[in-house]
Amino acid sequence: TADQESAFSTVTAPGATPNVTCTSSVVSGTATRFCSAAGNRLPYAPEHTATLAMGYVRGGFRGEVEAQYVGEQFSDFAETRDPTDDGQRGLIDSYTVINATAAYQLAPKGATVFVTAKNLFDRDYIVDRTRGIQVGMPLLVQAGMRYDF
């Protein structure tokens, strides 16, 4: 397994701070014994995952957009590509999900209002096949207020 994280921060306007964070993983795992699939990739272990987040802060406003990528993965040691009739085996395609959040701090100490969207484009994707096809989280929007004291 190899992980890498990079963070960048630049100032382009007085009082404004954009930032970018990138995290990626490369997983290298294969079956080595105790099964007839020696040398195959491990089930549910994508070779590549990555997260890229870009944010902006100015005054009391904070916004961020995040892209999460998960590479293709197998659902069994045999590396079955074609889906079975019961949906329990087959390749799980790679997918990318976009999330976003915006927040505004109303006072230096006190209330912050926020809105967050997960799977912003309501993408359909498979995350699991152990009990048949299980899809990932649909669009989820949350809004609220947080008070720090």
N, C-alpha and C positions, 0 to 999 in steps of 0.2 A: 504494500500500500504506500502510495506517495501522496502527500497533501501539499498544497501550496496556497498561500494567501498573500495578496498584495493590496495595499491601501494607498490611495493617492488623494491629496488634498491641495487645492489651489484657490487663490483668492482672485476673482476677476472684477469685483465691484466693491466699493466701500461698504462694509457691514454684511457682505454676503459671502458664504462659504459653500461652494459645491464640493462634493466628495464622491469618490468611486471606490468600491471594494470588490475584489474578485477572489473567490475561493474555488478551487478545483481539486478533485481527487481522481487518482488513477488506481483502480483495484486490479491486482493481478493474483488470481486465486484459481487453482485447478484441483480436481480430485486426484489424489495420488495412490490411494489403496482402499481396500474394503468395499469396492464396488466395481462393476464392469465398465465404468465410464472413466477410467484413469486417463488423465490428460484433458478432460473436458472442463469447461468453466463451471464454477459453482452456481447453483440455482439462486435466483434473486440477488445476484451480485453484479450490477452493471459495471463495465470496465471504466466508464467515465461518468462523473457527476461534476456539475459546476454551478456556482451561484455568482451572479454579477449584480451589484446594487449600486445605484447612483442616487445621491441625495443632494439636497440644497437647503441651506439654512440662511435665513435673513430676518433679523429682528426676532419677533415671536413666532415666525412661520418656519415650519420644517416639513419637507416633502421628500419622499423616497420612492423609487421604482426599482423592483427587484425581478430578475429573471432566474428561474431555477431549471436547470437541465439535468435529466436523468437519461443515461444511455440505454440502449436495448439490453434486455436480459432474458435468460432462459428460465423456465419454470420447473425444469427437472434436470437430473444429471445426464440424461441422454441427449440433451440439447435439441429437443423436439421443436421444429420450426412451425409446422402446420398445426393450427388449432384443432384439438379433438372435439368431438360432438358435445361432450359434457363441459367443455371450456376449461378443464383442469390442467391441460398441458398445451404448450405452444409458446412461440416467441412473444415477448412483451416488447412492443415497439418503444423507441425512445420518445421522450416528450419534453416540452418546455412549457412552464407555467409562469405567467406574469402576475406579480402582486404589486400593489401600490398603497401608499399611506400619505395622509396629509394631516398636520396638526398645527394648532395655533394656541400659543400660550397667552392667555388674556391679561395676566399681570406677572411681574417678575417672580413672585411666589404666589401660588394659588391655582386657579383653574386652567386647564388645557382642554380644548375641544379637539376631537379627532374623528377621522373617517378612514377606514381601511378596507381594501378589496383584495380578496384572495382569488386566484384563477380569474383574473380580470376579464378575459375574453371567453369565459365559460367553456373551455376546451374539454372535450371528452377524451379520456385516456385510461388505460388499464394499469392497475397497480399490483394486482394479485390474481392468481388463478387457483389457489389451493382448494377453494370450495366452489369453483366455477369463476366466471369473469367477475371481478370486483373493480368497479370504476373509481377513479380518484374524486376528490372533493369538487363539487360544482361551484359556480360563482357564489362567494360568500361576502356580504357587505356588512360591516359593523361600524356603528357610530356611537360616540359617547363623550363623556366628560370625565376628566380625572382631576382630582383636587389634591395638591401636595401641601401639607402643613407641618 
